[in-house]
Amino acid sequence: MKYSEIKTMEQLEKARKQVKERISLKGGEVRDSFYGMRESYSPGNLVMSGLKSVSAYIPVDQLLLTTVRRLKHKLVK
């Protein structure tokens, strides 16, 4: 419905409800997008992403595994 064609109160009320519904739907989309982005850019995910990009050149996963094993061995003693 074009807003310039609104002539009665019923049409105005219907158009107002449509706009309110569209705003509500867009708000939900924005909220979902924000939560998805927040999850993607969490500190843990950023560190893992960085490690994955570096591990192509340096065996970071093996170094971390060795470090964890050594720490575990020291804690057990």
Secondary structure, DSSP 4 states (H G I P E B T S, - for coil): --GGG--SHHHHHHHHHHHHHHHHHHHHHHHHHHHHHHHHTSHHHHHHHHHHHHTTTS-HHHHHHHHHHHHHHHHH-
